[in-house]
Every structure is written in C-alpha cells, then in structure tokens.
Amino acid sequence: MAEPNLLASILKEETRVVKRTNTVYLVVDSDTIAWVVLDAKSRPVNVMDLEFVDDLNSILDRVEELTHPKPVVKLVVFVSAKKDSFFVGADITGIYSVLGL
C-alpha cells in the first residue's frame, strides 16, 4: 500500500493520468516513472477478478506503448490507493463463474 504522502506526491501537478480503468490507473510523472495505481473503486480492497485482469492488461499494454520505440517511461512502480492493503488475492466466486462451477 502506498503511504498517503506518497500517493499525494504521485498525483502532484507534474504528473498526468495516462489511462484510467475501473480498478487500475496509470500516472506518468516528470521523472519518467510510470505509477500503476491499484484502486478498485467499487470494493474496500483490491482483488483479482475478471475486470481487474482486463484492466491491468489494458494498463500494461499502455505502459508497453510508452517504452517503444522511444522510451517515455524508464521505471514502472505498482502502488495501491487503498489505505490498509495492497492486494488481497482472487475473487473465488468470480473464478468459479468463469469455470462454470
């Protein structure tokens, strides 16, 4: 989890949100650091479900675009916007529904 001061500094004026989804967003700062911020707005904690996997893939595709052919991003850091946790695991109910169980 990111300390409140760290998250606030990530979102300072010199940063720009490059891509936002329902569960993850990407911020690039003036030091060419890409901050992947886990933030499932509809949940009290960040969990892996189908939406998160799709969102994270979308964000990572954008990160890859920012590294080729001319690198705009030199470092990628994963942080959580949640106060008390980074990531708690998988949503078993969601996995069962995909498997048809």
C-alpha positions as CSV (number, residue, x, y, z in Angstrom):
1,M,0.0,0.0,0.0
2,A,1.2,3.5,-0.7
3,E,1.6,5.9,2.2
4,P,-0.9,8.8,1.9
5,N,2.0,11.2,1.4
6,L,3.5,9.1,-1.4
7,L,0.2,8.8,-3.2
8,A,-0.4,12.5,-2.9
9,S,3.1,13.2,-4.3
10,I,2.4,10.8,-7.2
11,L,-0.6,12.8,-8.1
12,K,1.1,16.2,-7.9
13,E,0.8,18.7,-10.7
14,E,3.8,17.5,-12.7
15,T,2.0,14.1,-13.2
16,R,-0.5,13.2,-15.8
17,V,-3.1,10.4,-15.8
18,V,-2.4,8.5,-18.9
19,K,-5.1,5.8,-18.7
20,R,-7.8,5.1,-16.2
21,T,-10.0,2.0,-15.8
22,N,-12.4,0.9,-13.1
23,T,-9.8,-0.8,-11.0
24,V,-6.4,0.5,-12.1
25,Y,-4.9,3.7,-13.4
26,L,-1.7,4.8,-14.9
27,V,0.1,8.0,-14.0
28,V,3.4,9.2,-15.5
29,D,5.5,11.8,-13.7
30,S,8.0,14.2,-14.8
31,D,10.8,11.8,-13.9
32,T,9.6,9.3,-16.5
33,I,8.3,7.0,-13.8
34,A,5.0,5.2,-14.5
35,W,2.9,4.6,-11.4
36,V,0.4,1.8,-11.8
37,V,-2.1,2.5,-9.1
38,L,-4.4,-0.3,-8.0
39,D,-7.7,1.2,-6.9
40,A,-10.9,-0.9,-7.2
41,K,-13.4,1.9,-6.5
42,S,-16.3,-0.5,-6.0
43,R,-14.6,-2.6,-3.3
44,P,-12.9,-1.9,0.0
45,V,-9.8,-3.8,-1.1
46,N,-8.1,-4.7,-4.4
47,V,-8.9,-8.2,-5.6
48,M,-8.2,-10.2,-8.7
49,D,-11.4,-10.7,-10.7
50,L,-12.1,-10.7,-14.4
51,E,-12.5,-6.9,-14.5
52,F,-9.1,-6.4,-12.7
53,V,-7.3,-8.8,-15.1
54,D,-8.7,-7.0,-18.2
55,D,-8.0,-3.6,-16.7
56,L,-4.4,-4.5,-15.7
57,N,-3.8,-5.9,-19.2
58,S,-5.0,-2.7,-20.7
59,I,-2.8,-0.6,-18.4
60,L,0.3,-2.8,-19.1
61,D,-0.4,-2.5,-22.9
62,R,-0.3,1.2,-22.5
63,V,3.0,1.0,-20.5
64,E,4.5,-1.0,-23.3
65,E,3.4,1.6,-25.8
66,L,5.2,4.2,-23.7
67,T,8.5,2.3,-23.9
68,H,8.7,1.7,-27.6
69,P,10.2,2.9,-29.9
70,K,11.4,6.0,-27.9
71,P,11.2,5.3,-24.1
72,V,8.9,7.8,-22.4
73,V,8.9,5.6,-19.3
74,K,12.0,4.2,-17.7
75,L,10.6,2.7,-14.5
76,V,7.3,1.2,-13.5
77,V,6.1,1.2,-9.9
78,F,3.0,-0.6,-8.6
79,V,1.2,1.0,-5.6
80,S,-2.2,0.7,-4.0
81,A,-4.6,3.6,-3.3
82,K,-6.1,1.5,-0.5
83,K,-5.1,2.6,2.9
84,D,-4.7,-0.8,4.6
85,S,-3.8,-3.2,1.9
86,F,-2.0,-3.6,-1.4
87,F,-3.8,-6.6,-2.9
88,V,-5.7,-9.3,-1.1
89,G,-6.0,-12.1,-3.7
90,A,-8.5,-13.6,-6.0
91,D,-12.3,-13.4,-6.0
92,I,-13.1,-17.1,-5.8
93,T,-16.7,-16.5,-6.8
94,G,-15.7,-14.9,-10.0
95,I,-13.2,-17.7,-10.8
96,Y,-16.0,-20.3,-10.2
97,S,-18.3,-18.5,-12.5
98,V,-15.8,-18.5,-15.3
99,L,-15.2,-22.2,-14.8
100,G,-18.9,-22.8,-14.8
101,L,-18.9,-24.2,-11.2
